[in-house]
Amino acid sequence: MQLHVAMPDLLYYLTLLCIAVGAVCANAINIYSGTMSLVALGIREMGLTLRQRRALLAVTAGVLGYIIGLVGQANVGPGSKYEYFLLLISYWIGPWLAVVLTDYWMRRGDYGDESIFYDTKYQRWQGVAAMGIGLVVSVFLFANVFSIYTGKVPEAYPQIGDITFIVGFVLTGALYYVFNMMSRRAPSPAGVAGSRA
C-alpha cells in the first residue's frame, strides 16, 4: 500500500506486474526441478509421453504450492509460520546435502552417463535410509522450534541452541558413507550363486 502512495498509478501497476512475473520466473526453476525429481521416481501416467508427464507434474506441483502458500501465509517475524517453514527447510536440506555431497565425493564427481539419474531400475536404499535416520535423530534431539517442539538437547542445555542442520548433515554423511561401505563388502547375488555352483 505504501508503494501506491509514493508512485503514480501507472508505475505502481507496472511494478506489481514485474513482481508477479519475477515470482513466476524464479519459481519456474523450482517447479521444473521438483517435477524432474518426481519423474525420476518413476511416476507414470497411462498413455502419456515423458514430456506430457513433466508438464502435468509441473502444473500439479504449481497448484499444490499455491494452495500451501495460501494456507500457510502469515506475518513474517519470530514465531511466525514463515519462520517455521524456513526451519523445516533447513532441517531436511542438511541431510539431503550430506547425501549428495558424500556421493559426489565418493564417486570423485564421475557419474558417467547422466541417464543414471532418471533410470528407475537404479534404486539405492543407502541415501534414503541415511537421510531418514539423520533427519529423525537430528530433529528429535536438537530441534528448537520454540512453541512447537524443543529437542532433548536444547531442552536440557538451552545455551547450545538449534544445531539440527549441522547434526543432520554430519550424521547423514557418515551414515551414507558407512552404508555404502557395508554394501560394497556384501557379496552380490551373482557371486553367491557362483560360489554355490
N, C-alpha and C positions, 0 to 999 in steps of 0.2 A: 504494500500500500504506500510505503514511503517513496518508492520509485515513481508512482503515479503523481505524487505531489511535486516531485522535483523535475519531471520531464514533460514535454509536450505529449499529447495523446498518441500521435503517430510514432514517435520514438519509443514510447512506453510499450505499445503493442508489438513493435518490431523487436524490442528487447525480450519480451515474453516469448515470441516466436523463436528467437535464437536460442533461448534457454531450453525450450521444448525440443527443438531439433538437435541441439547439443546433447541433451539427455538420451535421445534415441540413438544417436551415433555412438556415444560412449557405451551404452548397454548392448549394442549390436554384437560387439566382440564377446561380451559375457554370455549372451544368449547362444551365439554360434558355438562357443567352446563347450558350454553345457550340453548343447544338442549333440555335438560330436562325442561327448562322453557317454550319453545315452545310446547313441548308435553303436559305440564300441562295446557296450554291454550286450549287444546282440538283440536289442528290441526290434522285432519285425512286425510289420503290418501286412495283412493279407493283400496280395496283389499290388503293392506299392513299390516303386523303384527306390533306390537309395536316396536320390535327390528329393523325391516326394516325402520320404520318411523324415529326412532332415528338415524340410520345410514344415511338416506337420509338428514335429517335436519343437522346432523354434517358436512356432505360434503358440503351442501349448505352454511352453516354458515362459513366454512373454505374458500370457494371460494369467498364469498362476503367480508370477512375480508381481503383476499389477494388483491382483486380489490380496496377496500377502502384504503388499505395501499399503493398501487401503486399510486393512485390518490392523496392521501394526503401527500406523502413523501416530506419532506423539511428539511432544515437545522435545527439544534437544537439550541435554544437560545431564548432570549427575543424577542417577536413579531413574532415567527415562528408558523407554522401550528401545530407543535408538542405541543407547549405551549398552544395554543388554545384548542387542543384536551384534554390535561390534565385538563384545566379549565372546559371544558364541562363535563368531567367525575366527577369532584368534585361537579359541580352544581347539577347533578341528583343523585349522590350517597348519599349526605346528606339526602334528603327527603326519599330515599329508605331505608337507615339505620334507620331512625326515625320510619318508619312503622314497620320494622322487630323487632327492639328492644322494641318499645312500645307494640307491640303484644305479644312478649315474656314475658315482664314484667306483662302485664295484665293477661296472662294465667299462670303466675308463672312457665313458662317453660314446662307446661304439655299439650302436644298436643295429647296424647293418641296414636292412631294408625297413623303412618306416611302416610298412604294411602290418608289421607285428602289432602295432598299437590298435589296429582295427580288426585283428583276427580273433574271433570269438572262441576258436579252438585253443588259443594260447591263454589259459587262465591259470593264475598263480595265487595260491592261498596265502603266501607269506606276507604280502603287502596288506591285504585286508585284515589278517589276524593281528599283525603288528600295530596297524593303525587303530583297530578296535580296542586292543588291550591298552595301548598308550593313551588313547583318549579317555577311556573309562577310569583308569587308575589316576591320571593327572587331574581330571575334573573332580573325582571323588576325594582325593587327598588335598589338592592345592587350590581349587577354585574359590573365589571370594566375590560372589555376586550379591553382596550386601543383604538386601531384604529378601532375596530369593533363596540363596544357598551359600553356606560357608563350609569349605572343606575342613577335614580334620586337622591339618597342619596350621592353617591360618586361625582356626578356632582356638588352638592351644597356644600358638605363637603369632599374635596379630602383627608383630613388627616385621615378619617375613613378607607379608603382602601376598598378592596374587601372582605366583610364578608358574601358572599352569602351562603357558606357552613353552617355557624353557624345559620344564619337566617332560611334557608331552613330546617335544622334539627329540630330546636326548634319549628318553626311554624307547620311543618308537624306532629311532635309528638303530639303537643297539639290538632291539628285538628283531628287526628286519634282517640285520646282518647275521645274527645267530640262527634265525630260521633258515636263511639261505645256506649257511654252512652246514646245518643239520641235513638239509635235503640233498646237498651235494654228496655227503658221506653215505646216505642211504642207498642201497643197491637198487638199480632200476628194475622194473618188472621183467624186461627182456633179459637182463643179466641174471636174475634169479632163475628164470625159466631155462636159460642156457646152462647154468651150473647144475640144475637138476637132471638135465638130459644125459 
